[in-house]
Amino acid sequence: MRSRQKTFRVKPSALETLYCTFNNKSYVHPDPLEHLYKYKDIKDREIAGIVVASLAYGRVQSILKKTAIMLDIMGDSPYEFIRSTPAEYICSMCKGFKHRLVTGAEIAKLLLNIQKVLTLYGSLNACFVSYISKSDENVLNALCKFANIVGEQTPHLIPDPSRGSACKRLNLYLRWMVRQDNVDPGGWYGITPAMLIVPLDVHMARISYLLGFTKRKTPDMAMALEITQSLKAFDKSDPVKYDFALTRYGIQKGLSIKNLLRELKTEGSLQREAII
């Protein structure tokens, strides 16, 4: 139902405390990010990461199950698997895979796209960095070009940022690869955390609206950029660092969005309509 709900100005110190509290691997499960910790080499982690991120939609237990299946197919070293496995064998191993709208043929195409990128650039990191210009304030332009090559003929896995999609899964992937703390493993070079865009879905959109980080109602790229800009007021060098902590509320048991508002707010006079 729709009701009138107050929005609040966020206490900077409270948001920083929230980040410090949740900057801990013990809060990761059941996030599919947990799959990436076993890959110590960034060459393996970046490939595992894009496969996991691209499948990260739907019910969380299904996500964990289906991502585990794909990681098992690639074995201990996704990098060596992609580099050395013939295309026909990749297609054969993925046959019968299904996750929501994603078929075995589509996930195989993603792996073959990654194979092409490794041949051309040596790594996904090098590919992405090659698209960044000195004038870019954020990763959006590079993200569009990266999605075109990695996401060729994989519409249910890699969306097209140029069409206005928030591209939550791609931005989540970049958060994992670029940021490095107790939660995000990092490992990529050539991109600063300041350039990242917040991974936006309806959950993060609702939280951000209630906290006053956005005035928009549609969870698209425009909203993601507005939220990111708002978070730069708290840490301009690493605005996306708050994403993990904020999104624990409403997901993990005992952490409701009402709890989050109580912890972060300084009451303001502004009121907006919100779905509660």
C-alpha positions as CSV (number, residue, x, y, z in Angstrom):
1,M,0.0,0.0,0.0
2,R,1.0,3.6,-0.4
3,S,1.4,5.8,2.7
4,R,3.1,9.0,3.7
5,Q,6.5,8.3,5.2
6,K,9.1,10.6,6.5
7,T,12.5,10.6,4.9
8,F,15.6,11.6,6.9
9,R,18.9,13.2,6.6
10,V,21.6,10.6,7.3
11,K,24.2,11.1,10.0
12,P,27.6,10.7,8.4
13,S,29.1,9.2,11.5
14,A,26.3,6.7,11.7
15,L,26.7,5.6,8.0
16,E,30.5,5.1,8.6
17,T,29.8,3.1,11.7
18,L,27.4,1.0,9.7
19,Y,30.1,0.3,7.1
20,C,32.6,-0.7,9.8
21,T,30.1,-3.0,11.4
22,F,29.3,-4.9,8.2
23,N,32.7,-4.9,6.7
24,N,33.0,-8.5,7.9
25,K,32.8,-11.8,6.0
26,S,30.5,-13.2,8.6
27,Y,27.7,-11.1,7.1
28,V,28.3,-12.3,3.5
29,H,26.3,-15.6,3.5
30,P,24.0,-16.1,1.6
31,D,25.4,-13.6,-0.9
32,P,27.0,-15.3,-4.0
33,L,30.1,-13.2,-3.4
34,E,31.1,-16.0,-0.9
35,H,32.0,-18.2,-3.9
36,L,34.9,-15.9,-4.9
37,Y,36.9,-16.1,-1.7
38,K,38.5,-19.4,-2.7
39,Y,40.1,-17.9,-5.8
40,K,43.4,-16.3,-4.8
41,D,44.6,-15.5,-8.3
42,I,42.8,-12.6,-9.9
43,K,42.9,-14.3,-13.2
44,D,40.6,-16.9,-11.8
45,R,38.6,-14.6,-9.6
46,E,37.6,-12.2,-12.4
47,I,36.2,-15.0,-14.5
48,A,34.4,-16.7,-11.6
49,G,33.1,-13.3,-10.6
50,I,31.5,-12.4,-13.9
51,V,29.8,-15.8,-14.1
52,V,28.5,-15.5,-10.6
53,A,27.4,-11.9,-10.9
54,S,25.6,-12.5,-14.2
55,L,23.5,-15.3,-12.6
56,A,22.8,-13.3,-9.5
57,Y,19.1,-12.7,-9.9
58,G,16.1,-14.6,-8.6
59,R,15.8,-16.6,-5.3
60,V,19.1,-16.6,-3.4
61,Q,19.2,-20.4,-2.8
62,S,18.7,-21.0,-6.6
63,I,21.5,-18.5,-7.3
64,L,23.9,-20.2,-4.9
65,K,23.1,-23.6,-6.4
66,K,23.3,-22.6,-10.1
67,T,26.5,-20.6,-9.6
68,A,28.1,-23.5,-7.8
69,I,27.2,-25.7,-10.8
70,M,29.0,-23.4,-13.2
71,L,32.0,-23.0,-11.0
72,D,32.3,-26.8,-10.7
73,I,32.3,-27.0,-14.5
74,M,35.2,-24.6,-14.7
75,G,37.2,-26.5,-12.0
76,D,39.9,-25.1,-9.8
77,S,41.1,-22.6,-12.3
78,P,38.4,-20.9,-14.4
79,Y,41.2,-19.1,-16.3
80,E,42.9,-22.3,-17.4
81,F,39.5,-23.8,-18.2
82,I,38.5,-20.9,-20.5
83,R,41.9,-20.6,-22.1
84,S,42.4,-24.3,-22.9
85,T,38.9,-25.7,-23.5
86,P,37.6,-26.0,-27.1
87,A,34.4,-24.2,-27.9
88,E,32.5,-27.4,-28.6
89,Y,33.4,-28.9,-25.3
90,I,32.3,-25.8,-23.4
91,C,28.9,-26.0,-25.2
92,S,28.7,-29.7,-24.4
93,M,29.4,-29.1,-20.7
94,C,26.8,-26.4,-20.4
95,K,24.1,-28.3,-22.1
96,G,21.1,-28.7,-19.9
97,F,21.9,-25.8,-17.6
98,K,19.0,-23.6,-16.7
99,H,18.5,-20.6,-14.4
100,R,15.3,-18.7,-14.9
101,L,15.5,-17.4,-18.5
102,V,19.2,-18.4,-18.9
103,T,19.8,-21.5,-21.0
104,G,22.9,-23.7,-21.4
105,A,23.5,-22.2,-24.8
106,E,23.5,-18.7,-23.4
107,I,25.8,-19.4,-20.5
108,A,28.1,-21.2,-22.9
109,K,28.1,-18.1,-25.1
110,L,29.2,-16.0,-22.2
111,L,32.1,-18.3,-21.6
112,L,33.0,-18.2,-25.2
113,N,32.8,-14.4,-25.1
114,I,35.2,-14.4,-22.2
115,Q,37.5,-16.7,-24.1
116,K,37.5,-14.2,-27.0
117,V,38.4,-11.4,-24.6
118,L,41.3,-13.3,-23.0
119,T,42.7,-13.9,-26.5
120,L,42.4,-10.3,-27.5
121,Y,43.3,-8.6,-24.2
122,G,44.8,-11.2,-21.8
123,S,42.3,-10.5,-19.1
124,L,38.9,-9.1,-18.4
125,N,40.6,-6.3,-16.4
126,A,42.8,-5.3,-19.3
127,C,39.7,-5.3,-21.6
128,F,37.7,-3.0,-19.3
129,V,40.6,-0.6,-18.6
130,S,41.2,-0.2,-22.4
131,Y,37.8,1.5,-22.6
132,I,38.4,4.1,-19.9
133,S,39.2,7.6,-21.0
134,K,41.0,10.2,-18.8
135,S,37.9,12.4,-19.0
136,D,35.5,9.7,-17.6
137,E,34.1,10.6,-14.2
138,N,32.7,7.1,-13.8
139,V,32.7,3.7,-15.4
140,L,29.6,4.1,-17.4
141,N,31.2,4.6,-20.9
142,A,33.6,1.8,-20.4
143,L,30.8,-0.4,-19.0
144,C,28.8,0.1,-22.2
145,K,31.7,-1.0,-24.4
146,F,32.7,-3.9,-22.1
147,A,29.1,-5.2,-22.1
148,N,29.0,-5.2,-25.8
149,I,31.9,-7.6,-26.2
150,V,31.4,-9.7,-23.1
151,G,27.7,-9.7,-23.3
152,E,27.3,-10.4,-27.0
153,Q,24.2,-12.6,-27.6
154,T,23.7,-13.0,-23.8
155,P,20.7,-10.7,-23.1
156,H,19.6,-12.5,-19.9
157,L,23.1,-12.4,-18.4
158,I,24.7,-9.1,-19.5
159,P,22.3,-6.2,-20.0
160,D,23.1,-3.2,-22.2
161,P,23.8,-0.1,-20.1
162,S,23.2,2.2,-23.1
163,R,19.5,1.3,-22.9
164,G,19.2,2.9,-19.4
165,S,19.3,-0.3,-17.4
166,A,20.7,0.1,-13.9
167,C,22.9,-2.9,-14.7
168,K,22.9,-4.0,-11.1
169,R,24.8,-7.2,-11.8
170,L,27.6,-5.6,-13.8
171,N,28.1,-2.9,-11.2
172,L,28.1,-5.5,-8.5
173,Y,30.8,-7.3,-10.4
174,L,32.9,-4.1,-10.6
175,R,32.4,-3.6,-6.9
176,W,33.8,-7.0,-6.2
177,M,36.7,-6.6,-8.6
178,V,37.8,-3.0,-7.9
179,R,37.1,-2.5,-4.2
180,Q,39.2,-4.3,-1.6
181,D,38.3,-4.6,2.0
182,N,37.1,-7.4,4.3
183,V,34.1,-8.1,2.1
184,D,35.1,-7.1,-1.5
185,P,38.2,-9.1,-2.6
186,G,39.3,-6.7,-5.3
187,G,42.4,-7.3,-7.5
188,W,41.7,-5.2,-10.6
189,Y,44.1,-2.3,-11.6
190,G,43.4,0.9,-13.5
191,I,40.0,1.7,-12.0
192,T,39.6,3.7,-8.8
193,P,36.6,3.0,-6.4
194,A,35.6,6.7,-6.9
195,M,34.5,5.7,-10.5
196,L,32.2,2.9,-9.4
197,I,28.4,3.1,-9.7
198,V,26.2,1.7,-7.0
199,P,24.6,-1.7,-7.8
200,L,20.9,-0.9,-8.0
201,D,17.9,-3.1,-7.6
202,V,14.5,-2.4,-6.2
203,H,15.7,-3.2,-2.7
204,M,18.5,-0.7,-2.8
205,A,16.2,1.8,-4.6
206,R,13.7,1.7,-1.8
207,I,16.4,2.1,0.9
208,S,18.0,5.0,-1.0
209,Y,14.6,6.7,-1.5
210,L,13.7,6.5,2.2
211,L,17.2,7.8,3.2
212,G,16.9,10.7,0.8
213,F,19.7,9.6,-1.6
214,T,17.4,9.9,-4.6
215,K,14.2,11.7,-5.6
216,R,13.6,9.3,-8.5
217,K,11.0,6.6,-8.5
218,T,12.3,4.3,-11.3
219,P,15.3,2.0,-10.5
220,D,17.3,2.7,-13.7
221,M,20.8,4.0,-14.5
222,A,19.8,7.6,-13.8
223,M,18.7,6.6,-10.3
224,A,21.9,4.6,-9.8
225,L,24.0,7.6,-10.7
226,E,22.0,9.9,-8.5
227,I,22.4,7.6,-5.5
228,T,26.1,7.3,-6.2
229,Q,26.4,11.1,-6.2
230,S,24.6,11.3,-2.9
231,L,26.9,8.7,-1.4
232,K,29.9,10.7,-2.5
233,A,28.9,13.3,0.1
234,F,30.0,10.7,2.7
235,D,33.1,9.4,0.9
236,K,33.9,10.8,-2.5
237,S,36.8,8.4,-2.9
238,D,34.7,5.3,-2.3
239,P,31.0,5.9,-2.4
240,V,30.0,2.4,-3.2
241,K,31.5,1.0,0.0
242,Y,28.2,1.5,1.7
243,D,26.2,-0.7,-0.6
244,F,26.9,-4.0,1.2
245,A,26.1,-2.7,4.6
246,L,22.9,-0.9,3.5
247,T,21.5,-3.9,1.7
248,R,21.9,-6.3,4.6
249,Y,18.8,-4.7,6.0
250,G,15.7,-6.3,4.6
251,I,17.6,-9.4,3.6
252,Q,19.3,-10.9,6.7
253,K,17.2,-12.1,9.6
254,G,16.6,-9.6,12.3
255,L,17.7,-6.6,10.1
256,S,14.6,-4.7,8.9
257,I,14.6,-1.5,7.0
258,K,12.9,0.2,10.0
259,N,15.9,-0.8,12.0
260,L,18.1,0.9,9.5
261,L,16.2,4.1,9.5
262,R,16.4,4.3,13.3
263,E,20.2,3.8,13.2
264,L,20.9,6.3,10.5
265,K,18.4,9.1,10.7
266,T,18.4,12.7,11.9
267,E,14.7,13.6,11.5
268,G,13.9,16.0,8.8
269,S,10.8,17.8,7.7
270,L,10.6,16.4,4.2
271,Q,7.9,13.8,3.5
272,R,7.5,11.6,0.4
273,E,5.3,8.8,-0.7
274,A,6.9,5.4,-0.2
275,I,5.7,1.8,-0.7
276,I,5.9,0.1,2.7
